[in-house]
């Protein structure tokens, strides 16, 4: 499932950012926004229809 892939990718990105925080210092805020979007989509995909409002992009 895509939600599983998003979860695993998010975990890997967070692990990498914690282990080597100096590598992407200039992109940290953008990466955080990406992770937030990934988490939001993952939650939406894991929530049955009708249990959450539709988020418009």
N, C-alpha and C positions, 0 to 999 in steps of 0.2 A: 504494500500500500504506500501511496505517496506520503501519508502522514508518518509512517515509519522511517522513510528516507529522510524527511525533514527533521525528525527527531534525532536520528543518528548523525546527520550532517551538522545540526546545531551543537550537539555534544562535542563533536570533533573540532569545530571552529572554536568553541569556548575553551576546550582543553588546550588547543594550540595558542590561543590568545593569553591564557594563564601561564603557560610554560615559557613563552617567548613574547612578553608584552612589548618589547622594544621594536619588534620587527615591523608592525603596521601602525605605529603611533599616529601617523598622519591620516590614517583611514579608520581609526577606532570608532568614531561617532557613526560613520556610514555603515560599518560592520554591525554595530549595535542596532541600528535601524533595520538592517537586513534580518538580523536574528529575531527582532521583535515581530517583523512581518511573517517570518517563517513560523514562529510560535502561534501567531494569530490564525494563520491558514491551517496549521496542524490541528488546532483546537476546533476550528470550524469543520474540518473534514471528519473529525472524530465525534462530532455532536450530531445526533439524529436530526433530520429535517423537522422544522417547526419548533425546535427547542432553543433557537437563537435567532436574533434578527439578522437579516442580510446586510452585509457590509458593502457599500458601494465604493468602487475605485475610481 
